[in-house]
Amino acid sequence: MKSQVLRDIATTIFAHSKGLLAMDESTPTCSKRFASLGIPQTEEARRAYRELIVTTHGLGESIGGAILFDETIRQQTIDGIPFVKVLVEAGIVPGIKVDIGAKELAGCSGEKVTEGLDGLRDRLAEYSRLGARFAKWRAVIAIGDAIPSRSCIEANAHALARYAALCQEAGLVPVVEPEVLMDGGHTLERCLEVTEEVLREVFCQLYAQRVRPEGMILKPNMVLPGTTCTKQESVEEIADATVGCLLRAVPAAVPAIAFLSGGQSAALASVRLNAMNVRFKSRLPWALAFSFARAIQQPALELWKGQEANVLIAQQALYHRARCNQAARRGEYTSEMEN
Ligand code: 13P
């Protein structure tokens, strides 16, 4: 019974080529983004910005689910309407980030493990009462000279699996996010090798913790060369490496794979997702979708700048990026859409 409920939530989110909008930046991350644009780093500025997002007219045409932060799921519009209600009325399923961040992993210099399992069962019950229907947990894996270590990969995969099992018990769909970072001079081949090893370990731990693949969403990185690598492969080569890796490592029972953007430009994230769907869509067992934060929000945030007068133009930019990514899911995105 419960499996069917979980499957239905995932199906609803990704119907009509929709995707996820990650708007779950923690307060420190949100403050960093605001500071770089001279926006005050206050609770009211965060509330106003999130109101801008959730009240964007027509957003539910291309966004099926929105990931919220603990502060945001409790907030309301200036007129006193809870954000959760605004989202549901727009046809957008509310979700919640439940990890409490990546902390230094003892004994493993330069590596992190994501925390947040203590008390998670009770927190999930509360989020469910607040209206969340899915959750997110992000693990970060850095690539460097002697990293990632097996210790880091196993610790993070185990935590992801414990989190996912608790979510399914609570009737929430877990978004399982093992992010292999783009930072560094590593090659695409190295990212491919690490991403495949990480995904294999994640699904091994998910199986060990009895997580049903039918009732989860995978949120991986695309397989990319490091940002400072001298060789930057073509869109087609990246599409082939990414989808090849996923086909080898992700069970066909998983309903959807929704990429993070990881610091790629908004347009590049759309181009790359589009290429994957153009080249592979008819052969994929899962929906190949998006769960972007920066690649959907950044242009809108830069236009808003914290000014009430810029709300409409920022909302138009947000709507536009969401539509571009919906088109990319269909393999129908073109550069003309950017004009
Ligand atoms: P980006 O798309 O900005 O990488 O963020 C996705 C996300 O939700 C990170 O947890």
Residues whose N, C-alpha, C, O or C-beta is under 5 A from the ligand:
A	BS01	13P	A22 R138 L260 S261 G262 G263 S291 F292 A293 R294 A295
